Each structure stands twice: as structure tokens, then as C-alpha cells.
Amino acid sequence: MDRFAAFQQELRSAPPHALVSVAAEHLHAWYGAGRVEVRMIDYGMTSLQRVENEAPGSDAVPVHDSAQGRAFGAQEPYPVCDVDGNVVVHLPLTIRGDRLGTVSIQLPDGAEVRPLLPKLREVCEALGHEIVVAERDTDLFLLARRVTRLTLAAEMQWQLLPGRSCVRPEFEVGAHLEPAYAVFGDTFDWEASDRYLTLSVTNGMGEGMDAALLTSLAAGALRNARRAGLDLAGQATLADQAVYAQHQGSAYVSVLLVRVELATGKVEVVDAGSPQMWRLRGGRTVERIDFDHQLPLGMFEDTVYREEHFTVLPGDRLLLGSDGVYETPGAGGEKYGERALARSLTANRLLPASQVPVAILRELADYRAERPLEDDALVMCLDWHGRPERDG
């Protein structure tokens, strides 16, 4: 067994709270590394919080004005000299495209940084995988993600989410929602199999715990139907029945369901309510894709849903947004979705899909002149690459 394999085995065997210490010990033994620091991105995607076994501290660093933030944003190693003249390499902590945070490694004087970067990235990847697994058994890494207390409704909603970004050869997808620490009715989901990518943007009616419980029911029903092998219309029908059985039409859920066939780019859609979709093609042309609006889930008994179809082309970008995004008025009364959203989508065309939702929600905050959100705001971005051709 080589030393890296031994390191992976030790990580797998370590208790969750000791993962950072195990990584630090090996980095010291291999490269003479000094301080090793792991930071997690917070729920609002504005700061990087240090992982520590004591109560979370107040030494967060901002994403947009720090060395760690530069490594996180660019997804590339960023070496700097600290105040004592030591070289510190900040590296992204990212698993399958989901950007978790950063790892900072202090190297000894005279160390050649560039040749070490591939090995350091391997260490970060191995550590990141174990952090994801460890979150089933400890709150340590989840606590490091918050700068303030989550409301109970927000806690429930964040636990529903699959992550905030995912990358595969055929696609990149990212999503974000605000207000991050007090969200209640909006959520998103995705799942990628060997054949399909399935996406959903969900908006439960109401506020607070009522909205969170309603959305949790709908999200669970959609997942149950998907895992039972039902087609997209069948997934909507089963979830509709589950919500109606619980609330008898007094509460309902709006959802946009999307399924993309990975081999062809053929898209199936069920539009059951308020979330909408826009397409950026060729980096310049933005259009809203309109569907037949069907009834929200749970509004009436025995609703029958139908699928609609279109095709995405390599290079297309799809944006899915809740009504808290496109219905938000600006200072002059014009809604964000009328023109400003298209301008923002074009202006941010060079950003990767993982960064687009945060950028658009930041511009939405400027558009409403920093007035508090009157509703949850959710943005999902899908970049479609298409399936790579195989040689032979």
C-alpha cells in the first residue's frame, strides 16, 4: 500500500472530528507543512468559516476580498506569503463540482510550490469526500457553514437540498436561494443517472413552518415517485396526490419539473405552477421558454399532468427561477423578470453555472435597492455541454 492509499484509509477510519487533524499530520510528515486550516462556505455564500471543534469563532473571511475567497471563486490554488513571510497555499475544497470551501496549507521556507500542487489537490479531494460522508454523523462541518442561527424552517429546507452545484461531462448545474438563513417555502433538487438529469424548482404556498412542511412533503413525494421509476408526469401526479391527501386542497405547491436525456439533449417538462425558465443561446440571445401552466400540486383531487418537450443544444444555458425572483419590483415598479433578468443572464455569461445563481441574486438585491425580500428567491442554472463523442 502506497502512502496516499494509507492516508485515505486513515481518513476513512478516523472519527469525524479528527479529519482535519489527520490531514494535517500527513501533510506535515510528507511536505513539512505547518498550519493546516479548513474553511466551509457559509449558507449565504458570502464568507468562509473556519472548521473548529470548539464553538464556531468570529474569524470568518469574506469570499470577495480574501486569498481564500480567490481560491474558492477561481477554483484554483492560490499561494501567498503570510505576515511572517511563510508561503501559504489556499486550495479549493470541491467534490463532484459542489464547492464546499477551502483548505489552507502553510509550507516550509524554500519549498517549491508548483510541483506540489497536484499532490496537494489530491489530499484536498480525499479530505472533501470524507467530510461529505462525515456530515451524516457530526454537526461539526454544518456548524462551520453558518454565520448566524438558521430559522427552523430554513434548517429543514437546507437539509432537503442535494448540494449547491454538480458537474458531469454532459452538464454543470448550480443553485442558490435567499434569504439563506430564513428561507421557508422554496427548494430545489436534482438527480443524475446514467440516462437522465432530473431537476425541480419547488415553491410551497404560505410562510414559516407551514411552507417548510408543505415543501418537504412535496419534495419527498417527488423523490419517492422518481425512485419508483415513474415518468415525469407520473412523478407530478403522485406528488399531487400526496399533497392533496394531506391538505384536501387548502394548501398547494408550485413546481417546475425538468428531465434531460443525457445522450440526446431532449428535455421533458411539467410546469405545475409559478417557477419559470429562460434560455441563453449563443451567449447573447435570451428568451423565456413558455409552457402550458398546469395546476399546482395538491390543488384539486386526481389532477392529470402532461409533459411538454424541447431540445437543448451544446452551449445552451437554462435558468430556472421562482416568482420571488422574476416578480420582485425595482425602484420604478418594473418587475425584475421583465428586462433586468435577461440583462443579468447575458452579463454573467462567462461565469460557470455554479456562480451564476449567486451573481443573479446579488444583482436582484441591488435591483430592489436592498429592500428586504418579500418572498423566497431561488435561482437554478444549467449549462448543457452534451455527451462527449467517444473515440472508435
N, C-alpha and C positions, 0 to 999 in steps of 0.2 A: 504493500500500500504506500503510494507516494504521500508527501507531506500535505498536499492540498486535499487529497481524499481523506486523510486523517483529520484535517481541520473540519471538513464537512461532517464527518462522523461525530466529532466532539461537539459541534454546534447542535446536531440533532439530539445528542444525549444531554445537553445542558438544560438546566431549568430556565424558564423564560426570562427571569430577571437577570440571568448571568450571561446572556448572549453577547452583549457589548463587551463585557469583561473578557470573554473567551476570544473574541476577535482581536481585542487589544493585546492580549498576551501573545497571540500568534504573530501579529504584526511587529511586536517588539522583538520576538525571537528571530524572525526572518529578516527584517529590514532595520532593526534598531529604532523602531518608531517610538515616539514619546506619547504625548496625549492623543487619545482617540475619542472623538465626540460624535454622537449620532443625534440628529435633529429630525423631527417629523413636521410635515407641513400642517398648519392648523386648518380647521374646518372652513374658515373664510378665505383660505389661500392667500393670506397676506403676510404671515410670519412663519418662521421656522423655530420650533420649540425643542429645547434640549431634553433628551431622554435621561431621566434620573430616578433612582429608586426612592429617594426622599420625595416629599411633596414638591410638585412642579414649581420651578422658580420663576423669576420675572426677567430672565436674561434672554428673552426672545430676540431674534434678529429679523429685520424686515426682508421680505422677498425681493423688493425692488431697490434696495440700497445696501447690499452686503455682498461679501465674497461668496458666502454660502448660497445666497439667492442667485448669484450669477451662475454658479454650477447647476443649481436647480432649474433655472429658466432655460439655459442653453443645453442642458443635459450632456455636458462635457466637463471633464476635470478642469479645475481652476486653481493652479498653485500660486501662493502669495507668501510674502515674508511677514511674520507676526512682529509685535512690538519688540521682541527680544532678538530679532534677526533670524529666527528659525523658519525653515520652509514648511509651510502647511499646505497640503493638497486637499481641496474640497471636491468631493465626488458626488454625483447623483446617486440616490438610493431608489432604484426603479425596477419594478418587476412586471414583466409582460406588458410594458407600456404604462403601468399605473405608477405615477410619480409619488413616492412615499415621503421623501425628504432628502437628507444629505448625510454623508459621512466625512468627517474632517480628520486627517491623519498628519501628525507632526513628524517630519523626517529629520534624521540627524544631520549635523553640519557636513557639507560636502557631498551629500547624496545626489546621484544623478536621477533626476525626477522622471524624465521622459521614458527611459527603458522600464521603469517600474509601473507605469500607468496600466498596461494590460493586466498585470497580476493584481494590482490594487482594485481594479474594476471587478475582477473575478471574486475577490474577497467580499466586495460590496454586494454583488449579486447573491452569493451564498448566504450572507447575513440577511439580506432582504427577504429571501424565501423563508428563512426560519422565523423572521419577525411576523410575516403573514400567518404562518402556522401557529405561532405563539399567541396571537391575539385571541385564539379560542380559549386560552387558559389563563390569561392575565389581562388586567386593565392597564398595565404599565405604559404600553405604546399608545393606547387610546387616550389616556390622560395627557400624554405629551402633545396631543393634537388640538387641545383646546386652550384658548386664552381666557375664556370665561366660562361660566357654567352654562350648559345646554338646558333649554326647557325640556320637560318630559316629552312633549310632542316631538321636538327636534331629535332627542335621543332615539326615539322609536323610528323616525324616518331615516336617520343616518344608518341605523342597523339594517335597514332594508336594502341599502344600496350595494351593487356589486363591486364598486370601486369608483374611481373618477376618470379613468382612461384605460384603454385597451388597444393593443397593437398586434395585428397579424399581417402577413404578406398582402392579403386582399384589401385590408381596410385599416383605418385608425378611427377610434371613436373616443370622445371625451364629453363630460357633462359637469354642470355645477348648478347649485341652487342657492338662493338668498331669500330671506335673511338666514345665514348659515346657522346661527345659534338659537333661532326662534322659528324655524320653518315648521309648518304643520300639515298642509294639505297636498303638497306636490311631491312627487318622487319619480325616479326613472329606473330602468332596468335594461340589461342586455344579456344575451347568451349566444355563444358561438359554438356551433357543432361542426362536423366535417362538411355539412351541406349548407347550413343556413346561419345567417346572423339575424337574430330577433331583437328588436328594440321596442321599448314602450316609454311613453311620457304620460303620467297619470296625475289627475287633479281631482281630489275629493272635495265635495262641497262642505261649506262650514268653516269653522275656526277651531283652534286649540286642539284639545284631546279628541273631540268628536271627529274632526277632519283627519287626524292621525290614525285613529282606529278604523275609520272608513277606508282610508287609503291602504292600510295594512291588510284589511280583508280582501280588497280588490287585487293587490299585488300578490298575495298568497294564492288566490284563486287562479290568477293568470299563470303563475308558475306551475301550479298543480295541473292545469289543463295542458300546458306546454309539455310538461314531463310525462303526461299520459299519451303524448303523440298526436294530439288534435291539431287540425289545421288552424290557420289564423282566425277564421270566422268561428270555428268551434271553441277556440280559446276565449273569444269575446262572449260567446253565448254562455259558456259555463260560468264565467266570472259574473255576467249579468244575472244569472240565476242565483248565484251565491249572495250577491248584494241585495237582490230583491227579497230572497228568503229571510234575510236578517232584518231588513228595514221596511219591507212592504211598500216601496215607492216613496217613502218620506225622506230618503237620502239617496244620492246617486253619485256616480264617479264618471268624469270625462277622461277619455283615454285615446291616444293615437298609437295604434299597433302597426309595426312595420317588420316585414320579414324579407331579407335579401338572399337570393340564391347565390352562393359564393362563386359557382362555376360560370354563371351567365350574367350576373347583374340584374336579373329580373326581380322586380320588387312587388310584393303584395302589401296592401294597406287596408286596415279597417279604421275608419275615422268615426269615433263614437264620442263626439263632444268638442271641447274647446281648443286643445292643442293644435298648432298649425305647423306647416312645413314650407321652407324656402329652399331653392336650389341655386347655387353659384356654379355657372358653367363657363369654362374658358378663362376663369379668373376675373371676368368683367361683368357678365350678364347675370343679374339676379331676378328671379321670378318666384312668386308664391305659387305652390302647387296646390290647386283646389281639388277637394274630394267631395263626394256626397256626404253631407253631415247626417250621420245616423244617431239614434237615441243614445244618450249616456247609459252606462251600465247601471242596472237596478232601477231605472225609472218606471218601467212597466213590466208586467209578467210576460214571459215567453216571447221576448223580442228576438227576431231573426236577423242576424248580421250577414253582410256580404262583403267580399273582398273586391278591391279595385287594383289595377295593375299599371305599372310603367317600368321603364328600364333606366338604370344609371349607367353612365359611361365612365371609363377611367379618367380621372381628373375631376370628376364632379364632387362638389361639396354640398351635403344636405344639412340644413339647420332646422331643428325642431324646437319650438318654444311654447311655453304655457301662456295663458292670457295675461298673467301678471307681467309678462314682457311686452307683448305687442299692444296691449290695451292701455299701458301706462301713458298718461298725458304729460307733455312738456309744459314749459312755462307759458307757451302760447296756446295751449289747449290741443295741439295736434298730437295724435297718438303715435307712440314710438314705431309701431309696425307699419305706418303709412309710408314713410320715406326713410326715416333715420336708420331703421334696422338694415335696409338694403345698403345704405352707405357704409354702415359699420361692417357688414359682411364683406364688402369689397375692400375696405381699408385694411382689414385684418387678414387678407387672403394669403399672406406669406407666413402667418403663424401656423404651427401644427395644430391638429384638431384638439389636442389636449389643452391648449391655451386659449382657444377661441371663446369658449363659454365664459371664462373669467373676464376676458377682454371686453366682450359684449356687455356683460352685466356691469362692468366698471363704467362703460360709456352710458349705459342706461341710468346709472346713478347721477352722472353729470347732466344727462338729458332732463331728469326730473328735478334738477337743481338741489340734489342731496335731500329732498323731502323724503320722509320715511315711506317705505313700500306699503301700499295699501293691500297687497296680496303677495303670495309667494311668487317668485320669479325663477323659472327653470329654463336652461338652455342646454341642448344636446347637439353636438356637431359630429357628423360622419364624413370622413374623407374616403372616397372609393378609389382604389387602385386597380382592382380587377385581379383575377387569378393569374400569376406569372406563368408564361408558357414554359413547358418542360422540354428540355433537350431530348431529342430522339423520339 
